[in-house]
Amino acid sequence: MSHPNILILLTHDSGRYFGCYGIPTVQTPHIDALARGGVVLEQFTAACPICSPSRGTMFTGRHPQHHGLIGLTHHGFQFKPGERHAAAMFRDAGYSTTLFHFQHVAEREEWRNLGFENFLMRSRDEEFPNYPDMAIPAGELAEGVAEWLGARAGDSRPFYAQVSFNETHTPFNFGGVGPDSARGVTVPPWIERDAESEAHFAMLQGSAAALDRGVGRILEALDRAGLAEKTLVVFATDHGFEAMRDKWTLYESGIGIACIFRHPSLGAGRRVAVPLGNVDFLPTLLELAGVEPPTNLDGQSFAPLLRGGVGEARPVFAIYHNTGVRSVRDGDWKLIRNFAAEPYQQEVPVTMNRRKPARARQPVELYDLARDPHEAENLAAAEPAVVARLNTLLADWMRAMNDPCSL
């Protein structure tokens, strides 16, 4: 494809809780249709289980230790001097660049420094203590994006548009959303099913349905504007959903994320099962758009996989600096290193109300994701050779990143 428009639809705290990722009870028909019309990444992983570091990696192609945003922007973390955002790279390549709602990688008024020429449907990030009153519900946001798309006719410049939804961040009732249990409720198997967990995930399903309606409205507007064939649409999430063993952890439920690419040149209805990290997102986007990448990227493009080719599997790394945790996945093996005993954790299945006793985290956790995708059985003691091999991979990566922790 040659300089397509780029439309990124990015959700907040959603993980892979969508119909196209095997959740039968959530009503996400528009996202599921996008998946059928595009390429689905089944094993896409966030660099961090919280917003700013993961988004920072996604849009710089560099790991958190390199770009400097290892914590949340509203907690004082920021990019290191000289770090460049995707918006700046596309602007310099001749794209018009527009941000919708928020970006969550810098202070609110730094949007121009990131490379955006326009900031529309603005959230009120400076009022974060009043969250979520600072945010715009999916339906209202989608109408604003739809109006903007309708006015794009005749514009000769390709566009880079980044749309950030607040959904499915807690509180789930944001924007007047109610629970959705019309098809039942899916409680993940690592969480004990009881009245509290059912109520929690019914509300998550309601929030996901509201998000889906917003996505549908934007995609409809893209079609009406005659831009669908000229636009690379990417739907993605920043990290796992909010529950008791999900966001805030380096388990797959905390860093496993959805990602769908749709463009006529990529074909439709394919699914990629190769484990990939969102550090590879920007290099891929640049290659698909025909834009030369900078030389300092940590990630590597997986565009050949999207086109139906064969890609080389690479180790996938993640970090949660707040609790001193690092992880590496190599194939089906996943190693988690805990550099602090706290926060204490429950045995699986965990409870939403913390009624089960908790214990200190084990320093080393090893999981076979092919046999144990929910990471319930720690095999570290039984597989010392695998631990040693992955420990070396992780230690080498941490040294290369100049990581503040060390093995």
Sequence and secondary structure as in RCSB ss.txt:
>XXXX:A:sequence
MSHPNILILLTHDSGRYFGCYGIPTVQTPHIDALARGGVVLEQFTAACPICSPSRGTMFTGRHPQHHGLIGLTHH
GFQFKPGERHAAAMFRDAGYSTTLFHFQHVAEREEWRNLGFENFLMRSRDEEFPNYPDMAIPAGELAEGVAEWLG
ARAGDSRPFYAQVSFNETHTPFNFGGVGPDSARGVTVPPWIERDAESEAHFAMLQGSAAALDRGVGRILEALDRA
GLAEKTLVVFATDHGFEAMRDKWTLYESGIGIACIFRHPSLGAGRRVAVPLGNVDFLPTLLELAGVEPPTNLDGQ
SFAPLLRGGVGEARPVFAIYHNTGVRSVRDGDWKLIRNFAAEPYQQEVPVTMNRRKPARARQPVELYDLARDPHE
AENLAAAEPAVVARLNTLLADWMRAMNDPCSL
>XXXX:A:secstr
  S EEEEEEESS TT SGGGT TTS  HHHHHHHHTSEEETTEE SSSSHHHHHHHHHHSS HHHHS  S GGG
T    TT   HHHHHHHTT EEEEES  SSS GGGHHHHT SEEES   GGGGGGTTTTS  HHHHHHHHHHHHH
T TT  S EEEEEE  TTSSSTTGGG     TT     TTB  SHHHHHHHHHHHHHHHHHHHHHHHHHHHHHHT
T GGGEEEEEEESS  SSSSSTTSSSHHHHEE EEEE GGG SSEEE S EEGGGHHHHHHHHHT    TT S  
  HHHHTT       EEEEEGGGTEEEEEETTEEEEEESS  S EE SSB TT  S EE   SEEEEETTT TT 
 S  TTT HHHHHHHHHHHHHHHHHTT SS  
